[in-house]
């Protein structure tokens, strides 16, 4: 079995859990995911099977879109609903829609974000959540993230000193939406946390095209799961691409250096270029040569059988 499976990740499972389950269901060890989702988060999780595991890194850098619910009035240790309460401050007077929209609009663009203690970001070779579980607070370096969309998508509810609303965000890789919720609360003058999150889009992959595990198991029983997978070529369709003739394809399979077409002269060195054979298969990933602008070299050869 080979290709990219678009999974609608269920709540309560880690991304690693999903990979382990797919290994059992597909009866293959070659399975990998393209972007970690916390257990409480649902939504789009592309899973690579077979030779498609070679392209995982080219599917993780794309922007992501989420729909989140924020609860304003108290914060938690994990910045989401699963953590213990840290600080409480009843919301009074009620927060106006105009105030919320002003804060959201001001956060669009490139901003700095400090990753949460309960995260896999490494400091001094150790993951932050390992420090957190040991009760150790460490300094976390701020990171630049890019927010391209941040909009209110629901009404605003006020009850028992808490304010809740939903927002949609499209952001760069490495953005923590739960931290974004905390930042929104801070700008409104209150502690806050993310109370619900679903990833609706990852790069070109949309939630509407994702399968649940129940649907996957049904397809396996029918013997139709392979037809549900995206081919490597389909999964990489957003990359710059080049179709080559069969004679040159044989050289590519052996890792040959190629001339860089004029249409790719402006591309940055190291940026991936998908190479397709005449039969439509993506057979390799190349990039502009770092020192010779007129050449491109292989990053990954996907099909090297003779």
C-alpha positions in Angstrom: 0.0 0.0 0.0 1.4 3.4 -1.0 0.2 7.0 -0.9 -1.1 9.7 1.4 -4.1 9.0 3.6 -6.1 12.0 4.8 -7.2 11.1 8.4 -9.8 13.0 10.4 -7.9 12.5 13.7 -10.3 11.6 16.6 -10.1 13.1 20.0 -8.1 11.3 22.6 -5.3 9.9 20.3 -1.9 11.3 19.8 -0.5 11.5 16.3 1.8 8.6 17.2 -1.2 6.6 18.3 -2.7 7.2 14.9 0.4 6.0 13.1 0.6 2.9 15.2 -3.1 2.1 14.5 -2.5 2.6 10.7 0.5 0.3 10.9 -1.8 -2.4 12.2 -4.7 -1.7 9.8 -2.5 -1.4 6.7 -0.2 -4.2 7.8 2.9 -2.2 7.0 5.7 -0.6 9.1 6.2 2.2 6.6 3.8 4.8 8.1 4.4 8.4 9.2 2.4 11.5 10.0 3.0 15.0 8.7 2.4 17.2 11.7 1.7 16.6 15.3 -1.8 17.2 16.8 -2.4 17.1 20.5 -4.7 14.4 21.9 -7.5 16.8 22.5 -7.3 18.2 18.9 -9.2 16.7 16.0 -9.1 17.2 12.3 -6.7 17.0 9.3 -3.8 14.7 9.8 -2.1 13.4 6.6 -0.6 10.0 7.0 2.0 8.7 4.6 2.2 5.0 3.7 4.9 3.0 1.9 7.2 5.1 -0.4 5.2 8.1 0.5 7.0 8.2 3.9 9.9 9.7 1.9 7.9 12.9 1.3 6.8 13.6 4.9 9.1 16.6 5.3 7.7 18.2 2.2 4.1 18.1 3.6 4.9 19.6 7.0 5.9 23.1 6.1 2.6 24.3 4.7 0.3 26.7 6.5 -2.5 25.3 8.6 -6.1 26.4 9.3 -7.8 25.8 12.6 -11.1 26.6 14.2 -10.7 27.2 17.9 -12.9 28.0 20.9 -11.4 30.3 23.6 -12.6 30.5 27.2 -11.7 33.8 28.9 -11.8 34.0 32.7 -9.2 31.5 33.8 -5.9 30.0 32.5 -4.5 26.5 32.8 -1.1 24.8 33.1 -1.3 23.3 29.6 -3.1 26.4 28.0 -6.0 24.1 27.0 -9.0 22.4 28.7 -7.0 19.4 29.9 -4.8 21.4 32.3 -5.2 22.4 35.9 -6.5 25.9 36.7 -3.7 28.5 37.3 -5.4 31.9 37.5 -9.0 33.0 37.6 -10.4 36.5 37.0 -14.1 36.8 36.3 -14.9 38.8 33.1 -16.7 42.0 34.1 -18.0 44.0 32.3 -18.8 41.8 29.3 -16.3 42.0 26.4 -17.7 43.7 23.4 -17.5 42.2 19.9 -15.6 45.3 18.7 -12.9 44.8 21.3 -12.4 41.2 20.3 -12.2 42.0 16.6 -9.8 44.8 17.2 -7.5 42.4 19.1 -7.7 39.7 16.4 -7.0 42.2 13.6 -4.0 43.5 15.4 -2.4 40.0 15.6 -2.5 39.4 11.8 1.0 39.4 10.4 4.4 38.3 11.8 4.4 38.2 15.6 6.4 36.6 18.3 5.1 33.7 20.4 6.6 31.9 23.4 5.9 28.1 23.1 4.1 26.6 26.0 5.8 24.5 28.7 3.8 21.5 27.7 5.2 21.2 24.2 7.8 19.2 22.3 10.0 22.2 21.7 13.5 21.4 22.8 15.6 23.6 25.2 19.2 22.4 25.9 18.4 19.1 24.2 15.4 18.4 26.3 11.7 18.7 25.4 9.8 21.4 27.3 7.1 19.0 28.5 9.8 16.9 30.2 10.8 20.0 32.2 7.1 20.7 32.9 6.4 17.2 34.2 9.4 17.5 36.5 8.0 20.8 37.8 10.9 22.8 36.3 10.3 26.1 34.7 12.9 27.1 32.0 13.3 30.1 29.9 11.7 29.6 26.5 12.9 31.6 23.5 10.3 33.5 21.6 9.7 32.4 18.0 8.4 34.4 15.0 5.2 33.1 13.5 3.0 34.3 10.7 -0.8 34.8 11.0 -2.5 35.3 7.6 -6.0 35.1 8.9 -7.6 35.5 12.4 -11.3 36.1 12.4 -14.3 35.7 14.8 -16.6 33.0 13.6 -19.2 32.8 16.3 -21.3 34.7 18.7 -20.0 35.7 22.2 -21.4 34.0 25.3 -21.0 35.3 28.8 -21.9 33.1 31.7 -20.7 32.8 35.3 -17.8 35.2 34.8 -16.6 33.4 31.7 -16.6 34.6 28.1 -16.4 32.1 25.1 -16.2 32.6 21.4 -14.8 30.8 18.4 -12.2 32.0 15.9 -10.6 30.8 12.7 -6.8 31.1 12.2 -4.6 30.4 9.3 -1.0 30.3 10.4 2.5 29.2 9.7 4.1 26.0 10.8 5.1 26.0 14.4 2.2 28.1 15.7 0.6 27.0 18.9 -3.0 27.9 18.8 -3.5 27.3 22.5 -0.8 29.9 23.1 -2.6 32.2 20.7 -5.7 31.9 22.8 -3.7 32.9 25.9 -2.3 35.8 24.0 -5.8 36.9 22.9 -6.9 36.8 26.5 -3.9 38.8 27.7 -4.6 41.5 25.2 -8.2 41.6 26.4 -7.0 41.9 30.0 -7.9 38.4 31.3 -6.4 34.9 31.8 -7.6 32.5 29.1 -7.2 29.1 27.6 -8.2 27.2 24.4 -11.2 25.0 25.2 -11.6 23.3 21.8 -9.6 23.0 18.6 -10.1 21.3 15.2 -7.6 21.5 12.3 -9.7 22.1 9.1 -6.9 22.4 6.6 -3.2 21.5 6.3 -1.7 22.9 3.2 -3.8 21.8 0.3 -5.5 19.1 2.4 -9.1 19.9 3.5 -11.2 18.3 6.3 -14.0 17.6 3.8 -11.7 15.0 2.1 -10.6 13.2 5.3 -11.6 9.8 6.5 -12.4 8.6 10.0 -10.9 5.4 11.3 -14.4 3.8 10.9 -14.4 4.7 7.2 -10.8 3.4 6.8 -11.7 0.1 8.4 -14.7 -0.3 6.2 -12.6 0.4 3.1 -10.0 -2.2 4.2 -12.8 -4.8 4.5 -14.0 -3.9 1.0 -10.4 -3.9 -0.3 -10.8 -0.3 -1.6 -8.5 1.6 0.7 -5.7 2.1 -1.9 -8.2 4.0 -4.1 -8.8 6.4 -1.2 -5.1 7.3 -1.0 -3.5 10.3 -2.8 -0.6 9.4 -5.0 2.8 10.9 -4.2 2.4 13.1 -7.2 -1.1 14.3 -6.1 0.2 15.1 -2.6 3.1 17.2 -4.0 1.0 19.0 -6.6 1.6 22.4 -4.9 5.4 22.1 -5.4 7.1 23.5 -8.5 7.2 20.6 -10.9 9.0 19.3 -14.0 7.9 16.5 -16.4 10.8 14.7 -18.0 11.1 12.1 -20.8 11.7 8.5 -20.1 15.4 8.5 -21.1 16.2 11.2 -18.6 13.9 9.6 -16.0 16.3 6.6 -16.0 19.2 9.0 -15.1 17.1 10.6 -12.4 16.4 7.2 -10.8 20.2 6.9 -10.4 20.5 10.4 -8.8 21.9 12.3 -11.8 22.5 16.0 -11.7 20.3 17.8 -14.2 20.3 21.2 -16.0 18.0 23.7 -14.3 15.3 24.9 -16.7 15.1 28.7 -17.2 11.7 28.8 -15.7 13.3 27.8 -12.3 16.1 30.3 -12.4 14.5 32.5 -9.7 13.8 29.6 -7.3 15.9 29.6 -4.1 18.7 27.1 -3.6 17.4 24.2 -1.6 13.7 24.7 -2.5 12.1 21.4 -3.5 11.1 20.7 -7.2 9.0 17.7 -7.9 10.2 15.6 -10.9 7.6 13.7 -12.8 8.0 10.9 -15.4 5.8 10.8 -18.5 3.5 8.3 -16.9 2.5 10.9 -14.2 4.5 9.4 -11.3 6.5 11.7 -9.2 9.9 10.0 -9.2 12.2 12.4 -7.3 12.6 15.6 -5.5 15.3 18.0 -6.7 16.5 21.4 -5.8 18.6 24.2 -7.3 22.3 23.4 -6.9 23.8 25.5 -4.0 26.9 26.7 -6.0 26.0 26.1 -9.7 22.9 28.1 -10.6 22.5 26.3 -13.9 22.1 22.8 -12.3 19.8 21.1 -10.0 20.6 18.1 -7.7 18.5 15.3 -6.2 17.2 15.6 -2.7 15.2 12.4 -2.7 14.9 9.7 -5.3 11.4 8.1 -4.8 11.5 5.4 -7.4 14.9 3.9 -8.3 14.0 0.5 -9.6 15.3 -0.4 -13.0 
